[in-house]
Amino acid sequence: MTESSAKAVLEEMLASIHERREKLARHVHHREEPLPQDFAEQAIEVENDETMLALERELTEKEKQAMQALTRIEEGTYGVCTNCGEEISAGRLQALPAAGLCFDCADLEG
C-alpha cells in the first residue's frame, strides 16, 4: 500500500469514526426520556448504555491509531514498526492500515 493510498484509507476511516461517534453520542449522552419504571427494562437500558460506552472507547482507540498512522506518513516513517524498527509487511498494512507494529511485535504485545 502506498503512502498516498494509506492516507486516503486512514482519512476515510477517521470520517467513519467521527460519524459513528456522533450517532453514539446522540444515543448515550442525549437521552431525553427517563429510565423505564420496570426494573428489568431499566437493567436492559443500563446494559445497552454500557455497551455504547464500550463502543465509544473502542472508537477513541481506533481514532488515536489512525491519527498516529497519519503522523507517521507525514514524518516518513509509515510502514516501519514503532517497536523494533523493521518494515511492516504490505499484507499487514493492507489489512490494518493504522498498524504501527510489525506482526512479531504485535504478537508479543498480545
C-alpha positions in Angstrom: 0.0 0.0 0.0 1.4 3.3 -1.0 1.5 6.2 1.5 -1.0 8.2 -0.5 -3.5 5.3 -0.7 -2.9 4.6 3.0 -3.5 8.3 3.8 -6.8 8.2 1.8 -7.9 5.0 3.6 -7.0 6.4 7.0 -8.8 9.7 6.4 -11.9 7.7 5.3 -11.5 5.7 8.5 -11.5 8.9 10.6 -14.6 10.2 8.8 -16.4 7.0 9.6 -15.2 7.0 13.2 -16.5 10.6 13.6 -19.9 9.7 12.1 -20.2 6.6 14.4 -19.2 8.7 17.4 -21.9 11.3 16.7 -24.5 8.5 16.5 -23.3 7.0 19.8 -23.2 10.4 21.5 -26.8 11.0 20.5 -27.8 7.7 21.9 -25.8 7.7 25.1 -25.4 11.4 26.1 -28.5 13.0 24.9 -31.3 10.7 26.1 -34.4 12.7 26.6 -36.6 10.1 28.3 -36.1 8.8 31.8 -35.4 5.1 32.5 -38.5 2.9 32.4 -40.3 2.0 35.6 -39.8 -1.7 35.2 -36.6 -2.9 36.8 -35.9 -5.5 34.1 -36.3 -2.8 31.4 -34.0 -0.5 33.5 -31.3 -3.2 33.6 -31.5 -3.6 29.8 -31.2 0.1 29.3 -28.2 0.4 31.6 -26.6 -2.6 29.9 -27.2 -1.0 26.5 -25.6 2.2 27.7 -22.6 0.3 29.0 -22.2 -1.4 25.6 -22.5 2.0 23.8 -19.8 3.5 26.1 -17.5 0.5 25.4 -18.0 1.1 21.7 -17.2 4.8 22.2 -13.9 3.8 23.9 -13.1 1.5 21.0 -13.7 4.3 18.5 -11.5 6.6 20.5 -8.7 4.0 20.4 -9.2 3.5 16.6 -9.1 7.2 16.1 -5.9 7.5 18.0 -4.3 4.7 16.0 -5.4 6.3 12.7 -4.1 9.8 13.8 -0.8 8.2 14.8 -0.5 6.5 11.4 -1.2 9.8 9.6 1.5 11.4 11.6 3.9 8.6 10.6 3.0 9.2 7.0 3.9 12.9 7.4 7.1 12.0 9.1 8.1 9.4 6.5 8.1 6.5 9.0 4.8 4.9 7.9 5.3 1.1 7.4 8.1 0.9 9.9 7.5 -0.9 13.2 7.4 1.6 16.1 8.9 -1.0 18.4 11.7 -2.8 16.5 12.2 -0.6 13.5 11.6 -3.4 11.0 9.4 -3.0 8.0 5.7 -3.8 8.5 4.6 -6.3 5.8 2.5 -5.0 3.0 -0.2 -7.6 3.8 -0.5 -6.4 7.4 -0.7 -2.7 6.3 -3.4 -3.7 3.7 -5.4 -5.4 6.4 -4.7 -2.9 9.2 -3.7 0.5 7.6 -3.2 2.0 11.0 -0.8 -0.7 12.2 2.2 0.7 14.0 3.7 -2.7 14.9 5.0 -5.5 12.7 3.4 -8.9 13.2 6.0 -10.2 15.5 5.9 -7.2 17.9 2.1 -7.1 17.8 2.1 -10.8 18.7 4.4 -10.2 21.6 2.2 -7.4 23.0 -0.6 -9.9 22.8 
